């Protein structure tokens, strides 16, 4: 730990795939020791083995809906690396699709809110004290364009992501003078396993037609924004940064 304590440390949820994994790669390339936090232990161990050639990292199993597990994951990160300088709370699900608000099931509502909103709050409530103890840091929460504009047929997801933007702004105001910056990144359509699970040629064509830039983002394009917010965006806090190919510019 003596060697690790001299370098910056990043804590990333959802690190086993998609945007979370891309962020882990970006932070490792920048020289951060990185905690790879994910509920999928098989995928997480595989990613850990693949990324160890890029830098110092450790997989930590954690379901963000389990508050005690989140606390243990944060403690394990500090035990391994000495501190937390940057956090990217990227774990999330989209839940049921294609249902109007009155048809959204209670099970779907509770699950999406638990992962996408309560999970983010749970992470921050353990990350912030560690950052305060070490003199500050930067947190980026993964919201969505559905956190800044409406989107039909995914009401729980839209509610959760709007909530992420709200809690990001509240916390940013609370800790701005204590050396912690807190922002949200709001991706548009990103080419990840999560989007591929429901994407048909028809859905893909319709979404591309609505995107001014004419393509989906790659995970590394979101990751580079997260890294920039943590490393270079020193006067930015409380913001919801859309990385959406112009989707919300209309």
C-alpha positions as CSV (number, residue, x, y, z in Angstrom):
1,X,0.0,0.0,0.0
2,X,2.9,2.3,0.5
3,X,3.5,2.6,-3.2
4,X,-0.2,2.9,-4.0
5,X,-0.7,5.6,-1.4
6,X,1.5,8.0,-3.5
7,X,-0.7,7.8,-6.5
8,X,-4.3,8.7,-7.1
9,X,-7.1,6.2,-6.8
10,X,-10.3,5.8,-8.7
11,X,-13.4,3.9,-7.6
12,X,-15.6,2.8,-10.5
13,X,-19.0,0.9,-10.3
14,X,-20.3,-1.1,-13.2
15,X,-16.7,-1.7,-14.1
16,X,-17.1,-5.1,-15.7
17,X,-18.6,-3.9,-18.9
18,X,-19.7,-1.0,-21.1
19,X,-19.0,2.6,-20.0
20,X,-17.7,1.5,-16.6
21,X,-15.1,-0.7,-18.1
22,X,-14.1,2.0,-20.6
23,X,-13.7,4.4,-17.6
24,X,-11.5,1.9,-15.8
25,X,-9.3,1.7,-18.8
26,X,-9.1,5.5,-19.0
27,X,-8.2,6.0,-15.4
28,X,-5.6,3.2,-15.5
29,X,-4.0,4.7,-18.5
30,X,-3.8,8.0,-16.6
31,X,-1.9,6.3,-13.8
32,X,-4.7,5.8,-11.3
33,X,-4.9,2.8,-9.1
34,X,-8.4,1.6,-9.8
35,X,-11.1,-0.3,-7.9
36,X,-13.2,-2.3,-10.3
37,X,-16.5,-2.6,-8.6
38,X,-19.3,-4.8,-10.0
39,X,-21.9,-7.3,-9.0
40,X,-20.9,-9.8,-11.7
41,X,-18.0,-11.6,-10.1
42,X,-17.2,-13.8,-13.1
43,X,-17.0,-10.8,-15.5
44,X,-15.3,-8.7,-12.9
45,X,-12.5,-11.1,-12.3
46,X,-12.0,-11.5,-16.1
47,X,-11.7,-7.7,-16.6
48,X,-9.3,-7.5,-13.6
49,X,-7.0,-10.0,-15.3
50,X,-7.2,-8.2,-18.6
51,X,-6.6,-4.7,-17.2
52,X,-3.7,-5.6,-14.8
53,X,-1.3,-5.3,-17.7
54,X,-2.4,-1.6,-17.9
55,X,-1.8,-0.7,-14.2
56,X,-2.7,-1.4,-10.6
57,X,-6.3,-2.5,-10.2
58,X,-8.4,-4.7,-8.0
59,X,-11.9,-6.2,-8.5
60,X,-14.3,-5.7,-5.6
61,X,-17.6,-7.6,-5.8
62,X,-20.5,-5.3,-4.9
63,X,-24.2,-5.0,-5.6
64,X,-25.0,-1.2,-5.3
65,X,-28.5,-2.0,-4.0
66,X,-26.8,-3.5,-0.8
67,X,-25.8,-0.5,1.3
68,X,-23.6,-2.7,3.6
69,X,-21.8,-4.1,0.5
70,X,-21.2,-0.6,-0.8
71,X,-19.6,0.4,2.5
72,X,-17.4,-2.6,2.5
73,X,-16.4,-1.9,-1.1
74,X,-15.3,1.6,-0.3
75,X,-13.5,0.4,2.8
76,X,-11.7,-2.3,0.8
77,X,-10.6,0.3,-1.8
78,X,-9.1,2.5,0.9
79,X,-7.5,-0.6,2.6
80,X,-5.9,-1.6,-0.7
81,X,-4.9,1.8,-2.1
82,X,-4.9,4.2,0.8
83,X,-7.5,6.7,-0.4
84,X,-10.2,7.6,-3.0
85,X,-9.5,10.6,-5.2
86,X,-12.0,10.0,-8.0
87,X,-15.3,8.0,-8.2
88,X,-17.5,7.2,-11.2
89,X,-20.8,5.7,-10.2
90,X,-21.7,4.0,-13.4
91,X,-23.7,0.9,-12.3
92,X,-27.2,1.0,-13.8
93,X,-30.0,-0.8,-15.5
94,X,-32.8,0.5,-17.8
95,X,-35.5,-2.0,-16.6
96,X,-38.7,-2.7,-18.6
97,X,-39.1,-0.9,-21.9
98,X,-42.1,-0.2,-24.0
99,X,-44.6,0.4,-21.1
100,X,-46.4,3.6,-20.3
101,X,-46.4,5.0,-16.8
102,X,-49.7,3.4,-15.7
103,X,-48.4,0.1,-17.0
104,X,-45.0,0.2,-15.2
105,X,-45.0,-2.6,-12.6
106,X,-44.1,-1.9,-9.0
107,X,-41.4,-4.5,-9.2
108,X,-39.7,-2.7,-12.1
109,X,-40.1,0.7,-10.5
110,X,-38.5,-0.4,-7.2
111,X,-35.7,-2.3,-8.9
112,X,-34.7,0.6,-11.3
113,X,-34.9,3.2,-8.5
114,X,-32.8,0.9,-6.2
115,X,-30.0,0.4,-8.7
116,X,-30.0,3.7,-10.6
117,X,-30.8,6.2,-7.9
118,X,-30.5,4.8,-4.4
119,X,-27.3,2.9,-5.5
120,X,-25.7,6.2,-6.5
121,X,-26.7,7.9,-3.2
122,X,-25.3,4.9,-1.3
123,X,-22.0,5.1,-3.1
124,X,-21.7,8.8,-2.5
125,X,-22.5,8.6,1.2
126,X,-19.4,6.4,1.7
127,X,-17.2,8.0,-0.9
128,X,-17.6,11.5,0.4
129,X,-16.2,10.9,4.0
130,X,-13.2,9.2,2.5
131,X,-12.5,12.1,0.2
132,X,-13.0,14.6,3.0
133,X,-10.5,12.7,5.1
134,X,-7.8,12.9,2.3
135,X,-8.4,16.5,1.4
136,X,-10.9,16.3,-1.5
137,X,-11.8,14.6,-4.7
138,X,-14.1,14.4,-7.6
139,X,-17.3,12.3,-8.1
140,X,-19.0,11.7,-11.4
141,X,-22.5,10.1,-11.4
142,X,-23.8,8.4,-14.5
143,X,-27.2,9.9,-15.4
144,X,-28.5,10.0,-19.0
145,X,-30.1,12.3,-21.5
146,X,-33.2,10.8,-19.9
147,X,-32.1,12.7,-16.8
148,X,-32.4,16.1,-18.4
149,X,-35.3,15.6,-20.9
150,X,-38.3,13.3,-21.0
151,X,-38.4,10.0,-22.7
152,X,-41.6,7.9,-23.2
153,X,-42.1,4.2,-22.2
154,X,-39.3,4.0,-19.6
155,X,-40.8,5.9,-16.7
156,X,-38.8,4.4,-13.9
157,X,-35.6,4.9,-15.7
158,X,-36.4,8.6,-16.5
159,X,-37.4,9.2,-12.9
160,X,-34.2,7.6,-11.5
161,X,-31.9,9.5,-13.9
162,X,-33.6,12.8,-13.1
163,X,-33.1,11.9,-9.5
164,X,-29.4,11.3,-10.2
165,X,-29.0,14.8,-11.6
166,X,-30.9,16.3,-8.6
167,X,-28.8,14.5,-6.0
168,X,-25.6,15.5,-7.9
169,X,-26.5,19.1,-7.7
170,X,-27.5,19.0,-4.1
171,X,-24.3,17.3,-3.0
172,X,-22.2,19.5,-5.2
173,X,-23.5,22.6,-3.3
174,X,-23.0,21.0,0.0
175,X,-19.3,20.0,-0.5
176,X,-18.0,22.6,-3.0
177,X,-16.1,24.5,-0.3
178,X,-14.7,21.3,1.2
179,X,-12.7,20.3,-1.9
180,X,-15.1,17.8,-3.5
181,X,-16.5,18.4,-6.9
182,X,-19.6,16.4,-7.9
183,X,-21.0,16.3,-11.5
184,X,-23.2,14.0,-13.6
185,X,-22.5,12.8,-17.1
186,X,-25.5,12.3,-19.3
187,X,-24.9,9.9,-22.2
188,X,-27.1,9.6,-25.2
189,X,-27.2,6.3,-27.1
190,X,-24.0,4.4,-26.5
191,X,-22.9,1.1,-28.1
192,X,-22.8,-1.1,-25.1
193,X,-24.0,-4.6,-24.2
194,X,-27.0,-3.0,-22.4
195,X,-28.2,-1.3,-25.5
196,X,-27.5,-4.2,-27.8
197,X,-29.8,-6.4,-25.6
198,X,-32.9,-4.6,-26.9
199,X,-31.7,-3.0,-30.2
200,X,-33.4,-4.2,-33.3
201,X,-32.6,-2.8,-36.8
202,X,-35.8,-0.8,-36.7
203,X,-35.1,0.7,-33.3
204,X,-31.5,1.4,-34.3
205,X,-32.6,3.2,-37.5
206,X,-35.2,5.3,-35.6
207,X,-32.7,6.4,-32.9
208,X,-30.0,7.2,-35.4
209,X,-32.5,9.3,-37.3
210,X,-33.1,11.4,-34.2
211,X,-29.4,11.9,-33.4
212,X,-27.9,15.0,-35.0
213,X,-24.4,13.5,-35.2
214,X,-25.8,10.4,-36.9
215,X,-24.2,7.6,-34.9
216,X,-24.1,6.1,-31.4
217,X,-21.3,7.0,-29.0
218,X,-18.5,4.5,-28.1
219,X,-18.0,3.8,-24.4
220,X,-14.6,5.4,-24.5
221,X,-16.1,8.8,-25.5
222,X,-18.1,8.9,-22.3
223,X,-15.1,7.7,-20.3
224,X,-12.9,10.4,-21.6
225,X,-15.4,13.0,-20.4
226,X,-15.5,11.4,-17.0
227,X,-11.8,11.4,-16.7
228,X,-11.6,15.1,-17.9
229,X,-14.2,16.1,-15.3
230,X,-12.0,14.4,-12.6
231,X,-8.6,15.7,-13.7
232,X,-9.1,18.9,-15.7
233,X,-12.5,20.3,-14.8
234,X,-11.3,22.0,-11.7
235,X,-13.9,24.8,-11.8
236,X,-16.9,22.6,-12.7
237,X,-19.3,21.2,-10.1
238,X,-23.0,20.6,-9.9
239,X,-23.3,20.2,-13.6
240,X,-25.1,17.6,-15.8
241,X,-22.9,17.2,-18.9
242,X,-24.7,15.8,-21.9
243,X,-22.5,13.6,-24.1
244,X,-25.2,12.9,-26.6
245,X,-24.2,13.8,-30.2
246,X,-26.5,16.8,-30.1
247,X,-29.6,14.9,-28.9
248,X,-30.6,17.6,-26.3
249,X,-29.5,20.6,-28.4
250,X,-32.9,20.8,-30.1
